[in-house]
Every structure is written in C-alpha cells, then in structure tokens.
Amino acid sequence: WRLSMSSLSRTVAPTLQPVSLEEVYAHVRVADRSADTLALLNRLIDTAARLAEEITRRALLTQTWQLKLDAFPPSEILLPRPPLQSVTAIQYVDTSGETQTLGAEVYTVDTAHDPGRVLLAASQTWPAIRGEPNDVTITYVAGWTAAASVPQTIRHAILMLVHHWYDFPTEVITGTIVNRVPWAAENLLLMERCYGIET
C-alpha cells in the first residue's frame, strides 16, 4: 500500500538558527562588524540552514509542519522532516463533509522512530472519510529544541557553507563544473540524511 501524500508545508518557521553569529565570526574570521556585514552573514546563515534541511530532509530547530493525505493508511503514517517532537492534531473530513478532530485514544505517536510516525492504537480503527483529496490533515512539531542538540556534522557543514559563500559571493567555476556547494559540506549533510521517507 502506497501512502498518498497530497502536500507537505511548513506553517511555523523556527525562531532560532543552528549556529550563532559569533560562531560564524569565529569560523570565517571576519573583523568587519558593520550593519551590512551583519545582515549579509545572517542571510547566509539562513540560506545555509535551509539548504541543510533540504539535503538532510530534516527539520533542524523547532517548527510546525502540516501533512495532508488523501486517506488513512492501514497502520502507520510516517511524518517527514524528523526529528518529531509531537503531534498537535489529526483532522479528517467525515462522510458528511464535516471536519473532525481524531481522538488521541485512536492513535499513538512514536517520536523515537526516524522519521517519527503515527500508529493506529490497539483495537482501534481509522474513521470513515469523505473520499476526496486532502481529507486527512496532520499538524505536528518537528526539529531539535536547541541549537546545541543539532548534530555537530550539520552545524559544521552550515559554518562551511557560510564561509564558502562569504569568500565566493558569485559562482566558482572550475572547468565546466559550477561549484555552488562545497563537496565536504555536502558530504557532511548526506551523513545525516533521513532516508526513511521521500520529501
């Protein structure tokens, strides 16, 4: 049985970054602390963190996601962008076309699994749904709760990306190869990639 994932969207972005501005200054060894340089480095940190999330298929720091499905699966639902912190709500459109919130007793949440998952509780069944696209909506919180908890490999890769982009603000071309992401940084991120689900 193949999970029919209609859409995945981030509804609340993280308020923190995996690396601090001071860590970036120390890594890049920049003495200039002008407003323009501060703004540039902050943009580079944000861009590097977003790229790290895409390559690793993970949420780095606390953020909220919404997953829409066309139907309930037979048993478990894998939630993209681990690590999973909690499930806020599971809603569905019933056979009358009304939106309902699934009772917490119907399912269990496994945050230890990578990626996190929702499983049907013992002796429970999924409710009947309308049978149209996006009938099931799962809202959940993902990401590590503190920057220090983000794997060091990811944090170091972000610092490498910021350093690279600061030194080379335009594309670096070697022969016919356009080097946008340093090979070492990309490999560090691939070490932490979640292969449990396509996102």
LINKA-V849409 format. One line per field, one symbol per residue. ss: DSSP state (@ for helix, = for strand, . for the rest). phi: phi as a letter, one per 30 degrees, with the letter a starting at -180 (. if undefined). burial: I if it has 16 or more other ideal C-beta (glycine too) atoms within 10 Angstrom, else O. Layout:
ss: ???
phi: ???
burial: ???
//
This chain:
ss: ....========........@@@@@@@@......@@@@@@@@@@@@@@@@@@@@@@.=..=.=======......===...=.==========.....===..@@@====......====...............=======.=..@@@..@@@@@@@@@@@@@@@@....===..===...@@@@@@@@@........
phi: .cdccdabbdcbddcbcdbcddddedddiccdcddddeddddddddddddddddddhbcdbeacbbccbdadddbcbdcdidddcacdabcbcddcicdbcdddddbbccdddbddbcbddeicbdddbdjbeidcbccbcbjddbedddeedddddddddddddddbdcdcccicccccbeeddddddddcddcdadb
burial: OOIOIOOOOOOOOIOIIIIOOOIIIOIIOOOOOOOOOOOIIOOIIOOIIOIIIOIIIIIIIIIIIIIIIOIIIOOOIIIIIIIIIOIOOIIIIOOOOOOOOIOOOOIOIOIOIIIIIIOIOOOOOIOOIIOOOOIIIIIIIIIIOOIOOIIOIIIIIIIIIIIIIIOOOOOOOOOOOOOOIIOOIIOIIOOIOIOIIOI
//
